[in-house]
Amino acid sequence: MTASLVNVAVTLVLGAVLVGVGRWAVVGADRLTPPRMGDDERDRRVRTVRRGGWVCVVVGTALPVAAIVMTVI
């Protein structure tokens, strides 16, 4: 029982970190891409960074939910 709770706690922390990194990437995608590129290339990279940020948010949310479900089952 204690190992399951530790597993859920670690997974919650990992999920929170992933959500934080994802939100940081989504909000700051314009600042995270170099401004010296051409407009088309820079726009493509901004979209790529945002898409990666959203993936981190989704995985960071799903990971703790899955850990809690697996602990309950």
N, C-alpha and C positions, 0 to 999 in steps of 0.2 A: 504494500500500500504506500509506504513512504517513497519507494523508488518511482512509483507512478506519479506521485505529486511533484517530485523533483523533476521528472521528465516534463511534466506540464509546465512547471515554472520556467525551466530553461527554454522550452519552446515558446512560451509567452514573451520572454525577453528577446529571443531571436526574431520573433515576429514583429515586435515593437521596433527593433533596430531596422528591419527590412522596410517597414512602413515609413519610418523616419527618413531613410535613405531615398526611398521612392518619392516621397513628397518633396524632398529637397531637389531631386532631379527634375520633377515635373514643374515645380515653381521656378527653378533657376536654370532651365535649359538654355535660355538666351545668354546667360552669363557663363555657362559652362562650355560653350562652343567658341572657338577662336574667331574673332571678327575679321581676320585678314583673308578669309576665303571669298570666293565668288558668292553671289546671292543665292543661286540655285543649290550649290553644294552646302552652304551654311544652313539653308532652310531644311535640306534633307537631313543634315546631322541633328538639328534641333528636334525634328520629328522623331528621329531615332532615339535620342536621349529621353524625350518625353515618353515614348512607347516603352522603353526599358524601365523608366520610373514607374509607369503604371503596372508593369509586370511585377516589380518589387512590391508594390502596394497590394496587389491581388494575392501573391504568394505569402506575403507577410500576414495577411488576414486569414488565409486558408490554413496555414500551418498550425497555429494554435487551436483553431476550431477542430481540425483533424485530430490533434493530440488529445483534446478534451473528449471528443467522441470515442476515440480508441480506448481511453482510460475508463470511460463509463461502460462501454460494451464489454 
